[in-house]
Amino acid sequence: MKLPYNPRDKKSVIDYAKLLKGKTLREICGSRILEHTYKGRGSFGQILEKFYFGYTPNSKPEPDFSEIGVELKTSPVKRLVSREYRSKERLVLNIINYPDVINQKFEQSDFWKKMPIYF
């Protein structure tokens, strides 16, 4: 499948992501999202990965777009009775492996690998 963006070009990925602004998941992905088998927390992001960005969701300890060091993070929103918007889920940056994290230096940690930070 030919992707509508270049996953090896940071600007292309970001520009493609910006097309999501002001749209619902159904507007962007169509009725294909009804085919998904993802359940619970994180399903919004998994659907977006599969049906919009065109890659299979995974739990690899590296950025989603590893060649350009970009991790995709999403958070669905809900509309309250007051018509205000709130985050529907908390945004998780990384899962902490408690037995291993105490033996890792931050710059070599699983978090650092998943979320490369450039200073």
A tleap script that builds the chain and sets N, CA, C and O, in Angstrom:
source leaprc.protein.ff14SB
mol = sequence {
  NMET LYS LEU PRO TYR ASN PRO ARG ASP LYS
  LYS SER VAL ILE ASP TYR ALA LYS LEU LEU
  LYS GLY LYS THR LEU ARG GLU ILE CYS GLY
  SER ARG ILE LEU GLU HIE THR TYR LYS GLY
  ARG GLY SER PHE GLY GLN ILE LEU GLU LYS
  PHE TYR PHE GLY TYR THR PRO ASN SER LYS
  PRO GLU PRO ASP PHE SER GLU ILE GLY VAL
  GLU LEU LYS THR SER PRO VAL LYS ARG LEU
  VAL SER ARG GLU TYR ARG SER LYS GLU ARG
  LEU VAL LEU ASN ILE ILE ASN TYR PRO ASP
  VAL ILE ASN GLN LYS PHE GLU GLN SER ASP
  PHE TRP LYS LYS MET PRO ILE TYR CPHE
}
set mol.1.N position { 0.840 -1.185 0.000 }
set mol.1.CA position { 0.000 0.000 0.000 }
set mol.1.C position { 0.884 1.247 0.000 }
set mol.1.O position { 1.772 1.368 0.845 }
set mol.2.N position { 0.664 2.149 -0.907 }
set mol.2.CA position { 1.404 3.412 -0.982 }
set mol.2.C position { 0.834 4.367 0.062 }
set mol.2.O position { -0.365 4.645 0.083 }
set mol.3.N position { 1.704 4.856 0.916 }
set mol.3.CA position { 1.279 5.782 1.969 }
set mol.3.C position { 1.145 7.191 1.404 }
set mol.3.O position { 1.894 7.565 0.502 }
set mol.4.N position { 0.201 7.978 1.922 }
set mol.4.CA position { 0.023 9.363 1.462 }
set mol.4.C position { 1.006 10.352 2.097 }
set mol.4.O position { 0.827 11.566 1.991 }
set mol.5.N position { 2.029 9.836 2.748 }
set mol.5.CA position { 3.078 10.655 3.355 }
set mol.5.C position { 4.363 9.856 3.288 }
set mol.5.O position { 4.337 8.660 2.998 }
set mol.6.N position { 5.486 10.504 3.552 }
set mol.6.CA position { 6.774 9.829 3.537 }
set mol.6.C position { 7.213 9.570 4.982 }
set mol.6.O position { 7.569 10.516 5.684 }
set mol.7.N position { 7.197 8.308 5.448 }
set mol.7.CA position { 7.548 8.018 6.843 }
set mol.7.C position { 9.019 8.256 7.173 }
set mol.7.O position { 9.418 8.148 8.332 }
set mol.8.N position { 9.819 8.577 6.175 }
set mol.8.CA position { 11.245 8.864 6.396 }
set mol.8.C position { 11.534 10.365 6.394 }
set mol.8.O position { 12.689 10.789 6.434 }
set mol.9.N position { 10.458 11.164 6.347 }
set mol.9.CA position { 10.602 12.618 6.296 }
set mol.9.C position { 9.734 13.232 7.393 }
set mol.9.O position { 8.506 13.183 7.330 }
set mol.10.N position { 10.393 13.811 8.403 }
set mol.10.CA position { 9.686 14.363 9.558 }
set mol.10.C position { 8.623 15.384 9.157 }
set mol.10.O position { 7.509 15.352 9.681 }
set mol.11.N position { 8.951 16.280 8.241 }
set mol.11.CA position { 7.993 17.296 7.803 }
set mol.11.C position { 6.776 16.650 7.150 }
set mol.11.O position { 5.648 17.090 7.375 }
set mol.12.N position { 6.988 15.620 6.350 }
set mol.12.CA position { 5.884 14.925 5.691 }
set mol.12.C position { 4.950 14.279 6.718 }
set mol.12.O position { 3.730 14.370 6.588 }
set mol.13.N position { 5.515 13.630 7.734 }
set mol.13.CA position { 4.712 12.985 8.781 }
set mol.13.C position { 3.914 14.041 9.554 }
set mol.13.O position { 2.721 13.869 9.802 }
set mol.14.N position { 4.574 15.116 9.923 }
set mol.14.CA position { 3.906 16.173 10.698 }
set mol.14.C position { 2.824 16.857 9.861 }
set mol.14.O position { 1.728 17.117 10.359 }
set mol.15.N position { 3.123 17.148 8.601 }
set mol.15.CA position { 2.114 17.768 7.729 }
set mol.15.C position { 0.901 16.860 7.562 }
set mol.15.O position { -0.236 17.333 7.558 }
set mol.16.N position { 1.141 15.559 7.424 }
set mol.16.CA position { 0.039 14.608 7.288 }
set mol.16.C position { -0.774 14.549 8.586 }
set mol.16.O position { -2.001 14.470 8.545 }
set mol.17.N position { -0.100 14.586 9.721 }
set mol.17.CA position { -0.784 14.577 11.015 }
set mol.17.C position { -1.643 15.832 11.187 }
set mol.17.O position { -2.727 15.766 11.764 }
set mol.18.N position { -1.169 16.961 10.694 }
set mol.18.CA position { -1.921 18.218 10.824 }
set mol.18.C position { -3.253 18.189 10.075 }
set mol.18.O position { -4.157 18.964 10.388 }
set mol.19.N position { -3.377 17.301 9.090 }
set mol.19.CA position { -4.644 17.176 8.365 }
set mol.19.C position { -5.752 16.624 9.261 }
set mol.19.O position { -6.925 16.673 8.893 }
set mol.20.N position { -5.395 16.105 10.421 }
set mol.20.CA position { -6.371 15.577 11.375 }
set mol.20.C position { -7.112 16.680 12.127 }
set mol.20.O position { -8.206 16.463 12.647 }
set mol.21.N position { -6.512 17.849 12.177 }
set mol.21.CA position { -7.064 18.937 12.990 }
set mol.21.C position { -8.510 19.251 12.614 }
set mol.21.O position { -8.831 19.482 11.448 }
set mol.22.N position { -9.372 19.255 13.629 }
set mol.22.CA position { -10.774 19.598 13.436 }
set mol.22.C position { -11.627 18.477 12.866 }
set mol.22.O position { -12.786 18.702 12.518 }
set mol.23.N position { -11.076 17.279 12.765 }
set mol.23.CA position { -11.799 16.153 12.177 }
set mol.23.C position { -12.039 15.070 13.237 }
set mol.23.O position { -11.303 14.967 14.219 }
set mol.24.N position { -13.059 14.286 13.020 }
set mol.24.CA position { -13.290 13.134 13.879 }
set mol.24.C position { -12.579 11.929 13.285 }
set mol.24.O position { -12.184 11.935 12.119 }
set mol.25.N position { -12.423 10.911 14.092 }
set mol.25.CA position { -11.785 9.681 13.628 }
set mol.25.C position { -12.587 9.068 12.474 }
set mol.25.O position { -12.006 8.551 11.519 }
set mol.26.N position { -13.895 9.123 12.560 }
set mol.26.CA position { -14.738 8.561 11.500 }
set mol.26.C position { -14.641 9.387 10.216 }
set mol.26.O position { -14.663 8.827 9.120 }
set mol.27.N position { -14.534 10.710 10.342 }
set mol.27.CA position { -14.378 11.549 9.142 }
set mol.27.C position { -13.073 11.228 8.419 }
set mol.27.O position { -13.028 11.199 7.189 }
set mol.28.N position { -12.027 10.990 9.179 }
set mol.28.CA position { -10.716 10.731 8.598 }
set mol.28.C position { -10.599 9.309 8.057 }
set mol.28.O position { -10.102 9.107 6.948 }
set mol.29.N position { -11.046 8.333 8.821 }
set mol.29.CA position { -10.829 6.925 8.466 }
set mol.29.C position { -12.047 6.245 7.850 }
set mol.29.O position { -11.935 5.139 7.321 }
set mol.30.N position { -13.193 6.885 7.913 }
set mol.30.CA position { -14.399 6.294 7.336 }
set mol.30.C position { -14.912 5.113 8.144 }
set mol.30.O position { -14.532 4.917 9.299 }
set mol.31.N position { -15.767 4.345 7.527 }
set mol.31.CA position { -16.409 3.226 8.229 }
set mol.31.C position { -15.443 2.072 8.476 }
set mol.31.O position { -15.792 1.116 9.168 }
set mol.32.N position { -14.230 2.148 7.920 }
set mol.32.CA position { -13.240 1.088 8.158 }
set mol.32.C position { -12.934 0.922 9.640 }
set mol.32.O position { -12.541 -0.160 10.078 }
set mol.33.N position { -13.113 1.994 10.416 }
set mol.33.CA position { -12.787 1.887 11.842 }
set mol.33.C position { -13.720 0.924 12.563 }
set mol.33.O position { -13.399 0.456 13.655 }
set mol.34.N position { -14.856 0.623 11.974 }
set mol.34.CA position { -15.782 -0.324 12.601 }
set mol.34.C position { -15.233 -1.749 12.542 }
set mol.34.O position { -15.710 -2.625 13.263 }
set mol.35.N position { -14.234 -1.987 11.688 }
set mol.35.CA position { -13.616 -3.301 11.538 }
set mol.35.C position { -12.609 -3.603 12.646 }
set mol.35.O position { -12.181 -4.748 12.792 }
set mol.36.N position { -12.231 -2.608 13.417 }
set mol.36.CA position { -11.139 -2.782 14.380 }
set mol.36.C position { -11.505 -3.769 15.483 }
set mol.36.O position { -12.677 -3.972 15.800 }
set mol.37.N position { -10.486 -4.364 16.046 }
set mol.37.CA position { -10.674 -5.313 17.149 }
set mol.37.C position { -10.026 -4.802 18.424 }
set mol.37.O position { -9.923 -5.540 19.403 }
set mol.38.N position { -9.590 -3.553 18.426 }
set mol.38.CA position { -8.929 -2.988 19.594 }
set mol.38.C position { -9.982 -2.598 20.622 }
set mol.38.O position { -11.047 -2.083 20.280 }
set mol.39.N position { -9.670 -2.849 21.874 }
set mol.39.CA position { -10.605 -2.551 22.958 }
set mol.39.C position { -9.905 -1.744 24.043 }
set mol.39.O position { -8.688 -1.819 24.214 }
set mol.40.N position { -10.696 -0.976 24.766 }
set mol.40.CA position { -10.189 -0.301 25.946 }
set mol.40.C position { -9.315 0.898 25.673 }
set mol.40.O position { -9.315 1.472 24.584 }
set mol.41.N position { -8.564 1.257 26.708 }
set mol.41.CA position { -7.684 2.406 26.648 }
set mol.41.C position { -6.646 2.230 25.544 }
set mol.41.O position { -6.080 1.148 25.388 }
set mol.42.N position { -6.402 3.266 24.798 }
set mol.42.CA position { -5.414 3.187 23.738 }
set mol.42.C position { -5.972 2.792 22.388 }
set mol.42.O position { -5.257 2.839 21.387 }
set mol.43.N position { -7.238 2.403 22.341 }
set mol.43.CA position { -7.810 1.960 21.064 }
set mol.43.C position { -7.882 3.107 20.057 }
set mol.43.O position { -7.744 2.879 18.855 }
set mol.44.N position { -8.095 4.329 20.529 }
set mol.44.CA position { -8.130 5.487 19.629 }
set mol.44.C position { -6.816 5.585 18.847 }
set mol.44.O position { -6.819 5.715 17.623 }
set mol.45.N position { -5.712 5.521 19.562 }
set mol.45.CA position { -4.396 5.601 18.920 }
set mol.45.C position { -4.118 4.425 18.012 }
set mol.45.O position { -3.535 4.590 16.941 }
set mol.46.N position { -4.529 3.238 18.427 }
set mol.46.CA position { -4.304 2.048 17.606 }
set mol.46.C position { -5.085 2.125 16.297 }
set mol.46.O position { -4.579 1.730 15.247 }
set mol.47.N position { -6.311 2.629 16.356 }
set mol.47.CA position { -7.114 2.794 15.143 }
set mol.47.C position { -6.456 3.826 14.227 }
set mol.47.O position { -6.377 3.627 13.015 }
set mol.48.N position { -5.989 4.918 14.807 }
set mol.48.CA position { -5.325 5.959 14.022 }
set mol.48.C position { -4.053 5.420 13.361 }
set mol.48.O position { -3.797 5.698 12.189 }
set mol.49.N position { -3.272 4.664 14.096 }
set mol.49.CA position { -2.055 4.072 13.528 }
set mol.49.C position { -2.384 3.182 12.330 }
set mol.49.O position { -1.757 3.289 11.275 }
set mol.50.N position { -3.361 2.314 12.500 }
set mol.50.CA position { -3.686 1.341 11.454 }
set mol.50.C position { -4.398 1.972 10.259 }
set mol.50.O position { -3.997 1.754 9.116 }
set mol.51.N position { -5.440 2.743 10.509 }
set mol.51.CA position { -6.298 3.210 9.423 }
set mol.51.C position { -5.928 4.574 8.847 }
set mol.51.O position { -6.347 4.902 7.736 }
set mol.52.N position { -5.161 5.368 9.569 }
set mol.52.CA position { -4.761 6.670 9.035 }
set mol.52.C position { -3.293 6.664 8.609 }
set mol.52.O position { -2.959 7.036 7.484 }
set mol.53.N position { -2.418 6.233 9.532 }
set mol.53.CA position { -0.991 6.235 9.207 }
set mol.53.C position { -0.546 4.963 8.490 }
set mol.53.O position { 0.561 4.916 7.952 }
set mol.54.N position { -1.387 3.936 8.474 }
set mol.54.CA position { -1.128 2.751 7.665 }
set mol.54.C position { -0.049 1.814 8.165 }
set mol.54.O position { 0.613 1.155 7.364 }
set mol.55.N position { 0.142 1.739 9.478 }
set mol.55.CA position { 1.081 0.744 9.994 }
set mol.55.C position { 0.427 -0.016 11.149 }
set mol.55.O position { -0.485 0.491 11.802 }
set mol.56.N position { 0.900 -1.221 11.387 }
set mol.56.CA position { 0.340 -2.069 12.425 }
set mol.56.C position { 0.811 -1.597 13.799 }
set mol.56.O position { 2.011 -1.461 14.037 }
set mol.57.N position { -0.142 -1.348 14.705 }
set mol.57.CA position { 0.241 -0.937 16.060 }
set mol.57.C position { 1.154 -1.984 16.703 }
set mol.57.O position { 1.003 -3.183 16.471 }
set mol.58.N position { 2.097 -1.509 17.512 }
set mol.58.CA position { 3.051 -2.418 18.143 }
set mol.58.C position { 3.472 -1.854 19.490 }
set mol.58.O position { 3.104 -0.737 19.855 }
set mol.59.N position { 4.241 -2.636 20.213 }
set mol.59.CA position { 4.754 -2.171 21.513 }
set mol.59.C position { 6.283 -2.206 21.518 }
set mol.59.O position { 6.903 -2.501 22.540 }
set mol.60.N position { 6.870 -1.908 20.387 }
set mol.60.CA position { 8.327 -1.883 20.288 }
set mol.60.C position { 8.905 -0.756 21.150 }
set mol.60.O position { 8.290 0.302 21.282 }
set mol.61.N position { 10.066 -0.978 21.725 }
set mol.61.CA position { 10.690 0.066 22.558 }
set mol.61.C position { 11.465 1.082 21.724 }
set mol.61.O position { 12.600 1.426 22.054 }
set mol.62.N position { 10.861 1.552 20.664 }
set mol.62.CA position { 11.472 2.562 19.794 }
set mol.62.C position { 10.358 3.460 19.276 }
set mol.62.O position { 9.187 3.090 19.363 }
set mol.63.N position { 10.689 4.624 18.743 }
set mol.63.CA position { 9.643 5.519 18.229 }
set mol.63.C position { 8.860 4.862 17.084 }
set mol.63.O position { 9.392 4.013 16.368 }
set mol.64.N position { 7.617 5.254 16.922 }
set mol.64.CA position { 6.778 4.720 15.844 }
set mol.64.C position { 7.403 4.976 14.482 }
set mol.64.O position { 7.358 4.117 13.601 }
set mol.65.N position { 7.978 6.137 14.311 }
set mol.65.CA position { 8.697 6.480 13.077 }
set mol.65.C position { 10.178 6.520 13.436 }
set mol.65.O position { 10.778 7.591 13.534 }
set mol.66.N position { 10.755 5.344 13.631 }
set mol.66.CA position { 12.108 5.242 14.191 }
set mol.66.C position { 13.184 5.881 13.313 }
set mol.66.O position { 14.190 6.367 13.829 }
set mol.67.N position { 12.987 5.886 12.010 }
set mol.67.CA position { 14.009 6.451 11.123 }
set mol.67.C position { 14.159 7.960 11.291 }
set mol.67.O position { 15.209 8.525 10.987 }
set mol.68.N position { 13.098 8.606 11.777 }
set mol.68.CA position { 13.156 10.062 11.963 }
set mol.68.C position { 13.022 10.450 13.437 }
set mol.68.O position { 12.975 11.635 13.766 }
set mol.69.N position { 12.961 9.443 14.332 }
set mol.69.CA position { 12.898 9.715 15.766 }
set mol.69.C position { 11.618 10.382 16.220 }
set mol.69.O position { 11.648 11.257 17.085 }
set mol.70.N position { 10.479 9.978 15.641 }
set mol.70.CA position { 9.192 10.583 16.000 }
set mol.70.C position { 8.259 9.511 16.559 }
set mol.70.O position { 8.034 8.477 15.930 }
set mol.71.N position { 7.726 9.769 17.734 }
set mol.71.CA position { 6.759 8.895 18.377 }
set mol.71.C position { 5.375 9.516 18.221 }
set mol.71.O position { 5.197 10.704 18.489 }
set mol.72.N position { 4.404 8.734 17.797 }
set mol.72.CA position { 3.028 9.205 17.643 }
set mol.72.C position { 2.309 9.057 18.970 }
set mol.72.O position { 2.273 7.966 19.540 }
set mol.73.N position { 1.743 10.130 19.462 }
set mol.73.CA position { 0.949 10.097 20.688 }
set mol.73.C position { -0.403 10.727 20.388 }
set mol.73.O position { -0.489 11.776 19.750 }
set mol.74.N position { -1.451 10.072 20.856 }
set mol.74.CA position { -2.804 10.568 20.624 }
set mol.74.C position { -3.589 10.535 21.923 }
set mol.74.O position { -3.243 9.809 22.855 }
set mol.75.N position { -4.632 11.317 21.971 }
set mol.75.CA position { -5.526 11.294 23.113 }
set mol.75.C position { -6.910 11.729 22.634 }
set mol.75.O position { -7.076 12.847 22.148 }
set mol.76.N position { -7.902 10.850 22.769 }
set mol.76.CA position { -9.247 11.242 22.356 }
set mol.76.C position { -9.814 12.296 23.304 }
set mol.76.O position { -9.402 12.384 24.461 }
set mol.77.N position { -10.740 13.076 22.819 }
set mol.77.CA position { -11.405 14.072 23.651 }
set mol.77.C position { -12.893 13.743 23.740 }
set mol.77.O position { -13.454 13.084 22.865 }
set mol.78.N position { -13.505 14.207 24.799 }
set mol.78.CA position { -14.945 14.039 24.959 }
set mol.78.C position { -15.558 15.397 25.245 }
set mol.78.O position { -14.904 16.290 25.784 }
set mol.79.N position { -16.807 15.537 24.881 }
set mol.79.CA position { -17.523 16.790 25.117 }
set mol.79.C position { -18.418 16.614 26.334 }
set mol.79.O position { -19.226 15.688 26.398 }
set mol.80.N position { -18.264 17.509 27.292 }
set mol.80.CA position { -19.048 17.457 28.515 }
set mol.80.C position { -20.427 18.075 28.287 }
set mol.80.O position { -20.666 18.732 27.274 }
set mol.81.N position { -21.317 17.858 29.231 }
set mol.81.CA position { -22.655 18.455 29.166 }
set mol.81.C position { -22.545 19.973 29.080 }
set mol.81.O position { -23.377 20.623 28.446 }
set mol.82.N position { -21.525 20.538 29.714 }
set mol.82.CA position { -21.299 21.990 29.705 }
set mol.82.C position { -20.768 22.480 28.352 }
set mol.82.O position { -20.512 23.672 28.181 }
set mol.83.N position { -20.603 21.558 27.388 }
set mol.83.CA position { -20.102 21.838 26.038 }
set mol.83.C position { -18.590 22.062 26.017 }
set mol.83.O position { -18.034 22.392 24.970 }
set mol.84.N position { -17.923 21.888 27.151 }
set mol.84.CA position { -16.464 21.970 27.208 }
set mol.84.C position { -15.869 20.644 26.744 }
set mol.84.O position { -16.523 19.602 26.799 }
set mol.85.N position { -14.626 20.702 26.290 }
set mol.85.CA position { -13.920 19.492 25.881 }
set mol.85.C position { -12.915 19.103 26.951 }
set mol.85.O position { -12.278 19.958 27.565 }
set mol.86.N position { -12.783 17.795 27.167 }
set mol.86.CA position { -11.825 17.244 28.116 }
set mol.86.C position { -11.166 16.027 27.482 }
set mol.86.O position { -11.726 15.393 26.587 }
set mol.87.N position { -9.984 15.717 27.957 }
set mol.87.CA position { -9.315 14.504 27.514 }
set mol.87.C position { -10.102 13.305 28.026 }
set mol.87.O position { -10.510 13.270 29.187 }
set mol.88.N position { -10.309 12.334 27.163 }
set mol.88.CA position { -11.053 11.137 27.548 }
set mol.88.C position { -10.168 10.139 28.286 }
set mol.88.O position { -10.654 9.357 29.103 }
set mol.89.N position { -8.871 10.166 28.000 }
set mol.89.CA position { -7.926 9.245 28.617 }
set mol.89.C position { -6.663 9.995 29.010 }
set mol.89.O position { -6.376 11.068 28.480 }
set mol.90.N position { -5.930 9.436 29.921 }
set mol.90.CA position { -4.638 10.019 30.240 }
set mol.90.C position { -3.661 9.661 29.125 }
set mol.90.O position { -3.805 8.625 28.476 }
set mol.91.N position { -2.704 10.489 28.912 }
set mol.91.CA position { -1.707 10.258 27.875 }
set mol.91.C position { -0.487 9.600 28.515 }
set mol.91.O position { 0.170 10.197 29.368 }
set mol.92.N position { -0.191 8.390 28.108 }
set mol.92.CA position { 0.936 7.633 28.648 }
set mol.92.C position { 2.124 7.807 27.714 }
set mol.92.O position { 2.022 7.536 26.517 }
set mol.93.N position { 3.241 8.253 28.253 }
set mol.93.CA position { 4.435 8.421 27.438 }
set mol.93.C position { 5.211 7.125 27.288 }
set mol.93.O position { 5.785 6.862 26.231 }
set mol.94.N position { 5.233 6.316 28.335 }
set mol.94.CA position { 5.957 5.057 28.271 }
set mol.94.C position { 5.536 4.192 29.456 }
set mol.94.O position { 5.168 4.709 30.511 }
set mol.95.N position { 5.591 2.890 29.277 }
set mol.95.CA position { 5.313 1.966 30.367 }
set mol.95.C position { 6.616 1.770 31.138 }
set mol.95.O position { 7.672 1.556 30.542 }
set mol.96.N position { 6.537 1.844 32.446 }
set mol.96.CA position { 7.731 1.701 33.277 }
set mol.96.C position { 7.904 0.238 33.671 }
set mol.96.O position { 7.001 -0.378 34.236 }
set mol.97.N position { 9.065 -0.297 33.368 }
set mol.97.CA position { 9.433 -1.643 33.794 }
set mol.97.C position { 10.172 -1.471 35.122 }
set mol.97.O position { 11.386 -1.262 35.135 }
set mol.98.N position { 9.452 -1.557 36.226 }
set mol.98.CA position { 10.014 -1.242 37.533 }
set mol.98.C position { 11.237 -2.070 37.923 }
set mol.98.O position { 12.173 -1.508 38.492 }
set mol.99.N position { 11.281 -3.371 37.648 }
set mol.99.CA position { 12.489 -4.124 38.017 }
set mol.99.C position { 13.742 -3.678 37.246 }
set mol.99.O position { 14.851 -3.757 37.775 }
set mol.100.N position { 13.574 -3.215 36.013 }
set mol.100.CA position { 14.734 -2.837 35.194 }
set mol.100.C position { 15.121 -1.371 35.308 }
set mol.100.O position { 16.297 -1.034 35.173 }
set mol.101.N position { 14.153 -0.493 35.555 }
set mol.101.CA position { 14.412 0.945 35.489 }
set mol.101.C position { 15.444 1.409 36.525 }
set mol.101.O position { 16.169 2.375 36.287 }
set mol.102.N position { 15.512 0.741 37.643 }
set mol.102.CA position { 16.466 1.175 38.676 }
set mol.102.C position { 17.917 0.940 38.265 }
set mol.102.O position { 18.834 1.534 38.833 }
set mol.103.N position { 18.119 0.079 37.282 }
set mol.103.CA position { 19.473 -0.217 36.815 }
set mol.103.C position { 19.843 0.552 35.546 }
set mol.103.O position { 20.910 0.322 34.975 }
set mol.104.N position { 18.983 1.452 35.104 }
set mol.104.CA position { 19.229 2.166 33.852 }
set mol.104.C position { 19.597 3.621 34.115 }
set mol.104.O position { 19.025 4.270 34.991 }
set mol.105.N position { 20.542 4.115 33.360 }
set mol.105.CA position { 20.802 5.558 33.338 }
set mol.105.C position { 19.740 6.155 32.425 }
set mol.105.O position { 19.313 5.511 31.467 }
set mol.106.N position { 19.315 7.368 32.710 }
set mol.106.CA position { 18.221 7.974 31.945 }
set mol.106.C position { 18.506 7.984 30.442 }
set mol.106.O position { 17.622 7.678 29.642 }
set mol.107.N position { 19.725 8.331 30.059 }
set mol.107.CA position { 20.073 8.431 28.644 }
set mol.107.C position { 20.108 7.076 27.939 }
set mol.107.O position { 20.140 7.033 26.709 }
set mol.108.N position { 20.102 5.975 28.682 }
set mol.108.CA position { 20.051 4.630 28.095 }
set mol.108.C position { 18.734 3.920 28.435 }
set mol.108.O position { 18.583 2.728 28.170 }
set mol.109.N position { 17.803 4.643 29.011 }
set mol.109.CA position { 16.553 4.042 29.475 }
set mol.109.C position { 15.608 3.706 28.319 }
set mol.109.O position { 15.764 4.198 27.201 }
set mol.110.N position { 14.634 2.863 28.617 }
set mol.110.CA position { 13.606 2.523 27.631 }
set mol.110.C position { 12.838 3.777 27.206 }
set mol.110.O position { 12.474 3.926 26.040 }
set mol.111.N position { 12.598 4.670 28.160 }
set mol.111.CA position { 11.898 5.914 27.839 }
set mol.111.C position { 12.681 6.724 26.807 }
set mol.111.O position { 12.110 7.215 25.834 }
set mol.112.N position { 13.973 6.859 27.020 }
set mol.112.CA position { 14.819 7.648 26.112 }
set mol.112.C position { 14.807 7.043 24.712 }
set mol.112.O position { 14.777 7.769 23.718 }
set mol.113.N position { 14.832 5.704 24.634 }
set mol.113.CA position { 14.801 5.030 23.319 }
set mol.113.C position { 13.486 5.284 22.597 }
set mol.113.O position { 13.455 5.459 21.379 }
set mol.114.N position { 12.408 5.301 23.360 }
set mol.114.CA position { 11.074 5.485 22.772 }
set mol.114.C position { 10.822 6.954 22.438 }
set mol.114.O position { 10.181 7.256 21.431 }
set mol.115.N position { 11.309 7.851 23.253 }
set mol.115.CA position { 11.071 9.276 23.097 }
set mol.115.C position { 12.387 10.026 22.964 }
set mol.115.O position { 12.790 10.736 23.885 }
set mol.116.N position { 13.055 9.878 21.839 }
set mol.116.CA position { 14.350 10.562 21.720 }
set mol.116.C position { 14.191 12.076 21.884 }
set mol.116.O position { 13.347 12.713 21.254 }
set mol.117.N position { 15.023 12.610 22.743 }
set mol.117.CA position { 14.968 14.038 23.022 }
set mol.117.C position { 16.282 14.641 22.527 }
set mol.117.O position { 17.364 14.152 22.849 }
set mol.118.N position { 16.171 15.682 21.761 }
set mol.118.CA position { 17.366 16.299 21.190 }
set mol.118.C position { 17.626 17.635 21.855 }
set mol.118.O position { 16.782 18.531 21.825 }
set mol.119.N position { 18.791 17.763 22.450 }
set mol.119.CA position { 19.190 19.019 23.101 }
set mol.119.C position { 20.357 19.609 22.359 }
set mol.119.O position { 20.855 20.669 22.736 }
savepdb mol mol.pdb
quit
